[in-house]
Amino acid sequence: MTTTIRLQREAFDVAAEVAALTRGRTDIGAVVTFTGVCRADENGEPIAALTLEHYPDMAEAEIARHAAAAGARWPLLGTTVIHRYGRLVPGDVIVLVATASSHREAAFAAAEFLMDYLKTRAPFWKEVEKPTGKTWVEARRPTTPRPSAWSAPPRRGATK
């Protein structure tokens, strides 16, 4: 399995990243992508920007560990996770998760697994800039039962 993990300040091209993941591969039958974009509001209030911070060595290692766990759980042929940090304004792309497999079921499940991790447990800190000032956002708790479902035994060999 090919795995790309990048944490970066710079913007990236989602289509170019998917093309790089699949280039020269005829065994890939499904690519699932999730692209997170900075919204113009937080809890119904307008925002000017988000600032995302992380501890580089720890964040990269943890994301790589979860990408490896996804590869052990599902028959993936490739995974790309790119997460930006620094100051981001509404409309900026924040994150890309792309998973490739021979079949769609594995690609969908692995992408959801990785996004659930990034959204609820990845070591990032978020500061929101609103007209009323800046505030740090508390860690997000899962809003669905899915993260607990990830403790189930791995499913291998998806064929749909």
C-alpha positions as CSV (number, residue, x, y, z in Angstrom):
1,M,0.0,0.0,0.0
2,T,1.3,3.5,-0.9
3,T,0.8,6.0,1.9
4,T,1.3,9.7,1.8
5,I,1.0,11.8,5.0
6,R,1.7,15.5,4.8
7,L,1.1,18.3,7.3
8,Q,1.7,21.7,5.6
9,R,0.9,25.4,5.5
10,E,0.6,25.6,1.7
11,A,-2.6,25.0,-0.2
12,F,-2.8,21.8,-2.3
13,D,-4.6,20.7,-5.5
14,V,-7.1,17.9,-4.6
15,A,-7.3,16.6,-8.2
16,A,-3.5,16.5,-8.5
17,E,-3.2,14.5,-5.3
18,V,-5.8,12.0,-6.5
19,A,-4.0,11.7,-9.8
20,A,-0.7,11.0,-8.0
21,L,-2.4,8.4,-5.9
22,T,-3.7,6.5,-8.9
23,R,-1.1,7.2,-11.6
24,G,0.0,4.0,-13.4
25,R,-2.3,1.8,-11.3
26,T,-4.8,-0.5,-13.0
27,D,-5.6,-2.5,-9.8
28,I,-7.5,0.4,-8.2
29,G,-11.2,0.2,-8.8
30,A,-12.4,2.8,-6.2
31,V,-11.0,6.1,-4.8
32,V,-13.0,7.8,-2.1
33,T,-12.0,11.4,-1.1
34,F,-13.1,13.7,1.6
35,T,-12.1,17.3,1.4
36,G,-12.7,19.6,4.4
37,V,-13.1,23.3,3.7
38,C,-13.1,26.2,6.1
39,R,-16.6,27.6,6.5
40,A,-17.5,31.2,7.1
41,D,-19.3,30.4,10.4
42,E,-18.8,28.5,13.6
43,N,-21.9,27.5,15.5
44,G,-23.9,30.1,13.6
45,E,-21.5,33.0,14.2
46,P,-19.5,34.5,11.4
47,I,-15.7,33.9,11.5
48,A,-12.8,35.6,9.8
49,A,-10.4,32.7,10.1
50,L,-9.3,29.5,11.8
51,T,-5.8,28.9,13.1
52,L,-4.7,25.3,13.4
53,E,-1.7,24.3,15.4
54,H,0.0,20.9,16.0
55,Y,3.1,19.3,17.3
56,P,4.7,18.1,14.1
57,D,6.4,14.9,15.1
58,M,3.6,13.7,17.2
59,A,0.8,14.6,14.7
60,E,2.6,13.0,11.7
61,A,3.3,9.8,13.7
62,E,-0.2,9.5,15.0
63,I,-1.8,10.1,11.5
64,A,0.6,7.6,10.0
65,R,-0.3,5.1,12.7
66,H,-4.0,5.5,12.0
67,A,-3.4,5.2,8.2
68,A,-1.5,1.9,8.9
69,A,-4.4,0.7,11.0
70,A,-6.8,1.5,8.1
71,G,-4.5,-0.5,5.8
72,A,-4.6,-3.5,8.2
73,R,-8.4,-3.3,8.6
74,W,-9.3,-2.9,4.9
75,P,-7.6,-4.1,1.6
76,L,-6.3,-0.6,0.6
77,L,-4.0,0.0,-2.3
78,G,-3.2,3.6,-1.3
79,T,-3.9,6.3,1.2
80,T,-3.3,10.0,1.1
81,V,-3.9,12.3,4.1
82,I,-3.0,16.0,3.8
83,H,-3.8,18.4,6.6
84,R,-3.0,22.1,6.6
85,Y,-2.1,24.1,9.6
86,G,-1.6,27.8,10.2
87,R,-4.2,30.6,9.5
88,L,-7.0,29.5,7.1
89,V,-9.8,31.7,5.9
90,P,-13.3,30.7,4.7
91,G,-13.1,28.8,1.5
92,D,-9.6,27.4,2.1
93,V,-9.2,23.7,1.8
94,I,-8.1,22.3,5.2
95,V,-7.8,18.5,4.8
96,L,-7.8,15.7,2.2
97,V,-8.3,12.1,2.9
98,A,-8.2,9.8,-0.1
99,T,-8.4,6.0,0.0
100,A,-7.9,3.7,-2.9
101,S,-8.9,0.0,-3.1
102,S,-10.0,-2.5,-5.6
103,H,-13.6,-2.1,-4.4
104,R,-15.7,0.8,-3.1
105,E,-16.7,-0.7,0.3
106,A,-13.2,-0.7,1.6
107,A,-12.4,2.7,0.2
108,F,-15.5,4.3,1.8
109,A,-15.0,2.6,5.2
110,A,-11.4,3.5,5.4
111,A,-12.0,7.1,4.5
112,E,-14.7,7.4,7.1
113,F,-12.4,5.8,9.7
114,L,-9.6,8.2,9.0
115,M,-11.8,11.3,9.0
116,D,-13.5,10.3,12.3
117,Y,-10.0,10.0,13.8
118,L,-8.9,13.4,12.4
119,K,-12.0,15.2,13.5
120,T,-12.2,13.8,17.0
121,R,-8.8,12.6,18.2
122,A,-5.9,13.9,16.0
123,P,-3.5,16.2,17.9
124,F,-4.5,19.5,16.4
125,W,-5.6,22.7,18.3
126,K,-8.0,25.1,16.7
127,E,-8.4,28.9,17.4
128,V,-11.4,30.7,15.9
129,E,-11.3,34.4,14.9
130,K,-14.7,36.0,15.3
131,P,-15.7,39.7,15.2
132,T,-15.8,39.4,19.0
133,G,-12.3,38.1,19.4
134,K,-10.2,34.9,19.3
135,T,-11.1,31.7,21.2
136,W,-9.6,28.2,21.3
137,V,-12.0,25.4,20.5
138,E,-12.4,22.5,23.0
139,A,-11.7,19.0,21.7
140,R,-14.6,17.7,19.7
141,R,-16.5,14.7,20.9
142,P,-17.8,12.2,18.4
143,T,-21.3,13.1,17.4
144,T,-22.1,9.6,16.1
145,P,-21.5,6.1,17.4
146,R,-19.0,5.4,14.6
147,P,-15.7,5.9,16.5
148,S,-16.7,3.1,19.0
149,A,-17.5,0.9,16.0
150,W,-13.9,1.1,14.9
151,S,-12.8,-1.1,17.9
152,A,-14.5,-4.1,16.2
153,P,-12.3,-6.7,14.6
154,P,-11.0,-5.7,11.1
155,R,-13.0,-6.6,8.1
156,R,-10.8,-7.9,5.2
157,G,-11.6,-8.7,1.6
158,A,-14.4,-6.3,0.7
159,T,-15.8,-7.3,-2.7
160,K,-18.5,-4.8,-3.5
